[in-house]
Amino acid sequence: MTTDVNCIFCRIIAGQAEASLVYQDALVCAFLDAHPVAEGHLLVVTVRHASGLQDLDEDSAGQMMILGRRLGAALRRSGVPCEGVNLLLADGAAAGQSVFHCHLHVIPRSAGDGFGFRRPLGVGPSPSRPEMNTLAGRIRAFLEREA
């Protein structure tokens, strides 16, 4: 297992820092966020230290999403106010990542809870279809190189 002694999530996984654990297996661990956006806000972290998505192996990435889905369902049944769920993964400082150990937020949501994105989705000019097709081609080319 790869760890970083300066990483709070690695210390939690190693049992060297406190956390309210919900789940752990060989690939991922889930615990309540110490600074929750809403009651029941959970973090799913990889057991192996990975600073961001580029460092994450596919098995851990898949298990992170599978567990996020399961936790969302558990939150809905738990009695926590939960009319919906946000799964949020911030990759990089520009995306809002503040702890550089890859993690997925599982955030229970209720109408009018005050949490949300600063800019509503779909606001702003839409690119033309030819512009979108050109961009899709560029992304596709790099994706194919990764395969």
Solvent accessible surface area in square Angstrom, and as a share of the most:
residue,aa,sasa,rsa
1,M,148,0.66
2,T,72,0.42
3,T,67,0.39
4,D,50,0.26
5,V,126,0.73
6,N,127,0.65
7,C,11,0.06
8,I,63,0.32
9,F,11,0.05
10,C,5,0.03
11,R,81,0.30
12,I,24,0.12
13,I,21,0.11
14,A,56,0.43
15,G,66,0.63
16,Q,133,0.59
17,A,29,0.22
18,E,168,0.76
19,A,45,0.35
20,S,67,0.43
21,L,99,0.49
22,V,75,0.43
23,Y,59,0.22
24,Q,82,0.36
25,D,45,0.23
26,A,91,0.71
27,L,65,0.32
28,V,0,0.00
29,C,1,0.00
30,A,0,0.00
31,F,5,0.02
32,L,77,0.38
33,D,20,0.10
34,A,90,0.70
35,H,159,0.71
36,P,74,0.47
37,V,69,0.40
38,A,26,0.20
39,E,119,0.53
40,G,11,0.10
41,H,4,0.02
42,L,7,0.03
43,L,10,0.05
44,V,0,0.00
45,V,0,0.00
46,T,1,0.00
47,V,15,0.08
48,R,88,0.32
49,H,26,0.12
50,A,2,0.01
51,S,42,0.27
52,G,3,0.03
53,L,86,0.43
54,Q,142,0.63
55,D,57,0.30
56,L,22,0.11
57,D,55,0.29
58,E,155,0.70
59,D,104,0.54
60,S,2,0.01
61,A,38,0.29
62,G,32,0.31
63,Q,38,0.17
64,M,4,0.02
65,M,101,0.45
66,I,95,0.48
67,L,3,0.01
68,G,0,0.00
69,R,174,0.64
70,R,122,0.44
71,L,10,0.05
72,G,6,0.06
73,A,39,0.31
74,A,43,0.33
75,L,12,0.06
76,R,130,0.48
77,R,186,0.68
78,S,69,0.44
79,G,71,0.68
80,V,29,0.17
81,P,85,0.54
82,C,21,0.13
83,E,118,0.53
84,G,19,0.18
85,V,43,0.24
86,N,41,0.21
87,L,71,0.35
88,L,59,0.29
89,L,53,0.26
90,A,17,0.13
91,D,57,0.29
92,G,27,0.26
93,A,77,0.60
94,A,115,0.90
95,A,62,0.48
96,G,58,0.55
97,Q,10,0.05
98,S,96,0.62
99,V,43,0.25
100,F,98,0.41
101,H,0,0.00
102,C,1,0.01
103,H,13,0.06
104,L,4,0.02
105,H,33,0.15
106,V,0,0.00
107,I,1,0.01
108,P,1,0.01
109,R,53,0.19
110,S,29,0.19
111,A,89,0.69
112,G,86,0.83
113,D,59,0.31
114,G,77,0.75
115,F,59,0.25
116,G,44,0.42
117,F,130,0.54
118,R,243,0.89
119,R,156,0.57
120,P,86,0.54
121,L,159,0.79
122,G,81,0.78
123,V,75,0.43
124,G,44,0.42
125,P,138,0.87
126,S,102,0.66
127,P,76,0.48
128,S,51,0.33
129,R,148,0.54
130,P,93,0.58
131,E,106,0.47
132,M,74,0.33
133,N,87,0.44
134,T,88,0.51
135,L,85,0.42
136,A,44,0.34
137,G,24,0.23
138,R,152,0.55
139,I,105,0.53
140,R,130,0.47
141,A,39,0.30
142,F,124,0.52
143,L,120,0.60
144,E,113,0.51
145,R,169,0.62
146,E,147,0.66
147,A,125,0.97
